[in-house]
Amino acid sequence: MMDDIAGVKAKILGQVADAADESALEALRVAAVGKKGEVSLMMRGLGKMTPEEKQVAGPALNALKNEINSALSARKSALGNAALEERLRAEWLDVTQPSRPAQNGTIHPISQVTEEITAIFADLGYGVAEGPQIENDFYNFDALNIPPEHPARQEFDTFYMHRADDTQPPHVLRTHTSPVQIRHMEKHGVPCRIIAPGRVYRSDYDNTHTPMFHQVEGLAIDTDISMANLKWTLEEFCRAFFEVDNVELKFRASHFPFTEPSAEVDIRCSWAGGQLKIGEGDDWMEILGSGMVHPKVLEAAGVDASKYQGFAFGMGIDRLAMLKYGIPDLRAFFDSDLRWLRHYGFASLDMPNMRGGISG
């Protein structure tokens, strides 16, 4: 029996040392110490031995099993380290070297889609407004009719800035670009038509959510604006952005503190064959939220709500980029992977415009 154990040990350890990759190593593990492996079968034979033979063979077989497992683990680690070294060697880049003329830079999809959206709304007569990314509690919540008990104001959803004491007003990383609308109306008054693209922050992270993402919100205020104007505007935008002639939108009643009435907007689409096609099929996909601006929001911005009214809408730039250009994972936008950017990026001179083409 001991000779058999020594022979099995020499054979298996030799095979482990010669294993070329992890799949071969796993096959060896199953063949040696798996439920039906060679060592396991030898251990089953202990039942047929005399007590004296068991005292010798039992510890020897346990030692053999432990030695094989240790050898397998060490070889797996060595193969992993070798693969990592090879990958690092292949991906090595000397950042001190001057750039090569052949390596042309590309525009990030977020930047490209932001320019596309800006070009479309500029053609519709909208200006672009910007505001700070660190906002105070008033502009981010109070002026937008968001009550103190609203879930969006809790720390599990919003990033609050540190305060030395409670006498200082709370500041947050803005959770939407709606504060830009309040600031614009305060500074420039009404009537107005603007969009507010930019970075926003919320405490969430998965394949469709990241702590930082990008939104664009629109605002149109005048004396005679209605939901019909909102519907036409969004239809024109979707027709131009997705570059299709047929667009059908469905407005579903919803609730947002800053609009009344409020509506989620779905667009008719098809997912046949796993490919998104806008304007056809029997499926509906939510793309944005919208509504008529709440009178309290107008009043917070110093606008006479008895004379002026208007609509607002908001949508995720990252999600629009994913839908239009077939990008499956939102987190890839922030990975700084040049290979990904070369695949999804846009030529730097392909500036979107309504005359030359939105997609460049």
Secondary structure, 3 states (H helix, E strand, C coil): CHHHHHHHHHHHHHHHHHCCCHHHHHHHHHHHHCCCCHHHHHHHHHHHCCHHHHHHHHHHHHHHHHHHHHHHHHHHHHHHHHHHHHHHHHHCCCCCCCCCCCCCCEECHHHHHHHHHHHHHHHCCCEECCCCCEEEHHHHCHHHCCCCCCHHHCCCCCCECCCCCCCCCCEEECCCCHHHHHHHHHHHCCCEEEEEEEEEECCCCECCECCEEEEEEEEEEECCCCHHHHHHHHHHHHHHHCCCCCCCEEEEEEEECCEEEEEEEEEEEECHHHCCEECCCCEEEEEEEEEEECHHHHHHCCCCCCCCEEEEEEEEHHHHHHHHHCCCCHHHHHCCCHHHHHHHCEECCCCCECCCECCC
